[in-house]
């Protein structure tokens, strides 16, 4: 029966969970495989796991038909080179191993995401982890959305809607005909929810994730096609993915937001990128 479901999924475009049940429909980008996430490796100091994200091109931003889209989400083609990205958000345990402290509000377990860290804090963590063998960094906004979409063109990597069984957000609200569910009012252990098609967890919800870019609402109108790095200056840094605190519209793949680089809030965290060839 499971083999039959998998065959049907390949034909019709929905995916099959580990127990053989179908999940929400998703749409892949033209010419791209859902298997864009490749090999994984583990960083030796912290045990942090990374997934290889194969380079490619995609439509960044959202179509005008997408519910609740922002005016700063103008759709445009972007191409990024391949890179490694953290399989999970950086955890409190990983942070402690490098920084020697834990600034988080929700200290439930070492596998919970570190939060209440500023952009500067996240960069310091990456710089300390970096060695002569390679450099860790925050992902660019383009890299982040490319990885979050994982070959999809729908509002979420799971499809046209999302449920609180798939991500940690305020389940009192629905999106695009979805269903209500739990509002947990705090972070959850990383990896508690299904990964996207490229093996990345919590790209929707849990904590907002810092990106390297300065935020500019008009940047997409002049953004280069290849490996955009964001505005040259600004007063706020990009955050992506939404959090436990937000309604589902804020955890869409295309949703752009920002915070001051010195902000430390209990819904702000991050994950790291690492470039192929530097390791």
Secondary structure, DSSP 8 states (H G I E B T S, - for coil): -HHHHHHHHHHHSEEE-TTS-EEEE--B-TT--S--EEEEEE-TTT--EEEEE--EEEEES--TTSTT--TT---EEEEE--EEEESS--BHHHHHHHHS----S--S-TTBB--S--HHHHHHHHHHH-BTTB-EEE--HHHHHHHHHTTB-SSBTTBS---TTTSBS-TTS--TT-------SS--BTT-S---TTS---SSBSSEEEEEEE--TTGGGT--SBS---BS--SSEEEES--TTS-GGGGSTT--EEE-TT---TTEE--EEE-TT--
